[in-house]
Each structure stands twice: as C-alpha cells, then as structure tokens.
Amino acid sequence: MDAEAVTAEAVRPVRRPVLVQRWQYLAFLHWAVDPEVVAPLLPPGTRPDVLDGRTYVGLVAFRMVRLGPLAGPGLPYLGTFCETNVRVYSVDTAGRRAVVFRSLDAARLLPVLAARASLRLPYLWSRMRLRRDGDLCTYTCRRRWPGPRGTRSALTVRVGQAITEPSPLDHFLTARWGLHTRAFGRTLHLPNVHPRWPLHRAELVHLDDHLVGAAGLDVSASAPVSVLWSPGVPVRFGAPTTVR
C-alpha cells in the first residue's frame, strides 16, 4: 500500500491514551542515507520511508516531562528525565508512516526497564544532562546499562528563528504519528498525537556522537542535512496494534 500523506497534524485520534508525556527542548539532527542502508534494520511488515528517493537517520535529544500512564497528570520525578534517541523512518503495510528506534538513552532506570519489558523498545540507562545558556542548548549522554558501557554523545545547538513555513523535509522528519517496534513475535504500531510542532532553525555548534554508530549506522562521513529545534509539545500515545 502507498504511504499516507505527510501531515503537520495527527490524522488518527487517540481517544483512550495509554501513555501521556511532554517532549521539551528538542534538538533534531538528521542525515540523508540510501534506503538500502536502513531496510535491514526495520521490523517485518515495514519498509524505509523515503522523500525524493532518500531516507534519514535521526539523532534527537530532549527532556521528557511527566511521563505517566493513561490520561493522568504524569509522574513528576520518575517521569521527568533527559533522553536521546537514534531513529529511522518506516512505512507499514497499511501505509502508516512512523519511526523505528535503534536506541533510546534515558536517565531514569525504571522507565527504561518498563519500556524494555512491555514493548521491547531498545531503551538504555545513561547518565545525561541538558544545559541551556541563552540561545545555546547542550545535551550530553554517557551510557551505563546494558551497554556498550561508556558510549557517549555530546551536542550543542544554537537556536535560531522560528519557522513560519516548514518545508516538506521539515514535516517529513518531525510530523510522525506513531512508532513501529518488534515485540513478542509481532510487529506493532503505537500511535501518538500532539499539536503541530513549533519549529526553529538551529545551528550545530558542536557534535561528538557515538550513539548513531553504536546503533549500527555510519554517518560519520557527512554533516547533518537538517538541524532543527523545538520548545516542545504535549503527547498522548494510544494502544498498540499488530502490523499485518
């Protein structure tokens, strides 16, 4: 089936959320790669999502705020932590565009254990920090468990002007209304909804990253083709469904 249209707002409502959270102070770094590089890393029932013949590898650093179950207020301590993920882009047999996470480093152990056990998401426990100094945002990460222990990342971006008219690539990389994962012998689609992204252009000031390489992807020979930043959005996730 053809992929659904890329839309700036969610196309499938989540009426009964199973998780709520807020994503805050996000830095989006993306590299263009050939779809053949990504295809072997995707779960059955999905294929690389492409724009003009290219797909993308993302390194996304941010602060998770008040992660919690159902439609509740979220957890102020256990649900608030720094996270950095490495992701690629997928389309399933129903045409739903989503992301596939190759790794998700997080600074709270309990959410890491819960996500690994429930949805088999590749969460890892790491020592992390987010620092804001004027228009500079610095995100650091050093992996603790399960490893490779000591794998690290440090990136700094300078936040620029708000984007009034996002490009097709801006929407393609950020307007993602679900994730795909492989759990218990099935490929699952987990939908999410949130308001339209408030996006800013950003300048990459510093990058020393080993998370992308540890996730089985090599982008070391090129600079990111897209650097974006957002103050964030509230997010709701719905129940997973099986990809047929």
N, C-alpha and C positions, 0 to 999 in steps of 0.2 A: 504494500500500500504506500502511496505517496505520503510524504511528510506533511503534517498540518502546517498552516501558515505560522510565521513568526509574528507574535502579537505582543504589544507592550503591556497588556493587562491579561490576567488569567482567563482562560477560556472554559475551564471546568470548575464549578463551585465546590468548595469543601464545606458541607453543611454540618458535619459532625467531626470536628478536629480530634485527632488522637495525640497531637503534639502542638504546643504553641511556643513561640520564641521571638526574639528580636535580633536581627543582624545589624551591627553597628560599626561604623568607621571601617568600611571595606575598601581594600586595595585589590584591584583586578589586574593581573598581568597575564597576557596571552601571547602564545607563539603559534604561528601557522605551520602545519605539518601536512604531509600526504596522508590521505585516509588509510592507505595500506599499513602505515605505522601503527595506527590506533586499532584497526579491526581485530587483531588477535587478542586484544586486552578487554574486549567487550563481552558481556554475558550472552548466552544463546538467546535468539529471538530479537537481537538488536544489531544495528549496523552503525557505522560512523555517520554523524550528521555533518553535512557539508554546506558551504556557502561559496559559490563560484569555484567549485572543484577542490576546495581546501577545507580541512577541519582544523581544530585548535586544541592546544594544551593550555590549561589554565592553572595559575598559582594564585589562590585567593586567600588573603589574610584579613582577619576581622575580630571583633569582640562579640561573642554570643551573650545575650542578656535574657535572663529569666526563662530559660528552657524549662518546660513543665508539661505534665500530661493533660489531655482533654482540653477544655476551654478555660481552665483555671488561670490564676494570675502568674503562674510560673514560680520557680524557686529562686530566691534572691541570692543565695550563696552557691549551692551546688549547681544551679542552673546558669551561673554567670562566669564566663571564662574566655580566654583567648583561644582562637582556633585558626589553623592554616590548612587548607586542603589543596590537593592536586587533583584536577578533574579533566575529563574528556567529554565529548558530546555525542549523544546517541539518538537514534530513532528506532522505535519498536515496530512490530508487525501491525499495530493499529495506527501507525503514523504519528504517535505521540513523541514529541521532542523532549529530551531530558538530559541529565548529566549522569556520568558514571564516575564515582570517586575512586581514584587509585590509592589515595591515602588521606586521612583526616587526623591531623595532630591537634590535641586538645589538652588543656591544662588542668582538667578535673578527672580524677581516676574513675569515679562512679559512673558518670555518663559514658566514658569510654567503654567500661565493662558492659553496661546495659545495651549500648548500640551494637557491640560485637556479638552479644548473646542473642539479641532479639532479631536483628536484621542482617547479621553478618557483615555489617559495614566495617571497612578497614580503619577503624579508629585506633590511635596510638596515644599513649600518655606521654606528655612532653612538658618541659619547663619553658614557659612562654611569657612574653611581655609586650605590651603596646604602650608606646610613648608618643605624646602629642606635644609639639613645640611650635606654636604659631601655625604656619601652613605646612609644617613637616610632620609626617606620621612614620614612625619606625616600629617594625614588627620583628621580634626575634623569637626563635624556637630552637630548642635542643632536646632531642628525643630521649626518653627514659625507658619506656617499655612498650611493646616487646622488642623493638629494635628495627634496624641496626642501631644499637645504643650510641648516642652521641651524634647521630645525623642531625644536621643543623640548617638553619636558614636565617638570614638577616636581610631585610629590605627596608628602604626608606623612599617614600614618595613625597613630592611637593604638590599639594592640592591646588588646582587651578580654577578657572572659571566654570560656573555651572553650564551644562549643555542644554540649550533650549530646543535643539532639533537633533536628537540622536540619529546616527547613521544606521543603515541596515546592519553593519557589523556590530555596532554598539548593542542593538537589540538582540542580535543573534547570540552574543556572548553572555548577556545578562538576563534576558527575559525567558527564563526556563521554569516550566511549571510542573516539574517532577524530577525524580531520580530513578534510575534503574540499579538494581542490585541482585545478586545471586544468593539465595538463602534456602536451605533445606531442600535442595534439588530442584528449585524453581527460580525462574527469573521473575522478579517483582517490579511493579511500577508503583511508586509512592508519590501521590500528587501533592502539590503545595499551591497556596495562593498568597499574594501580598499586593500592596498598592504598586502603582507604576514606580519604577526606580527613579530617584533623584540622582542624576549622574553628573560628575565633574570630570573634566580633563585633568590629567596628572602627569607630572614629570618623574621619571625614575631617577633618583639621585644616587642610590647605592643598591647593589644586589650581590649577595654571596649566598647562593642557594644550593643545597644538596638534596632537597626533598624530591624535586622532579626526577633527578637521576635515580634516586632510591626507589621511585615508583615505576621504574622500567622505561623511562622516556628520556631521550637525549636531545636537549635544545641548546646545548652549550655553545654551538657554533653560530648562534644568531641572537639578536636582541629582540625583546618583545615587540610585536607589531601593534599592540594596543595596551595602553596603561590608563585605567580609569579609577575613580574613587567615588564612594557614596557615603553620605551620613547614615544611611541605613533605612530599614523597613521592618514593620511587624509581619510575622509569618505564621501561617497555620498549615499543618500537614494533615492530610486525610489518610484513611486506611489503605494499606497496600492491596493491589490486585495482581493476579497472575498474568504474565505475558504469554499469550498462546502462540 
